[in-house]
């Protein structure tokens, strides 16, 4: 993905700088954790990124 800013990642506590973090209902913590793991595993996967680009998903979202 050319020309895009690098991904900003939180510290181990989930904070971006001095403030921030996750503010979600307890019932969503597990689902959010699963989504976060999937994102981190696919964000650096060049084959996945190419597939998304070829399928036009990146143009729509």
TAKATA-V621488 format. One record per pair of residues at least 12 apart in sequence whose C-alpha atoms are under 7 Angstrom apart, sorted by the first residue. I is the first residue (numbers start at 0). J is the second residue. D is the distance in whole Angstrom. If there is no record, write none. Layout:
# TAKATA-V621488
I_J_D + I_J_D
This chain:
# TAKATA-V621488
none
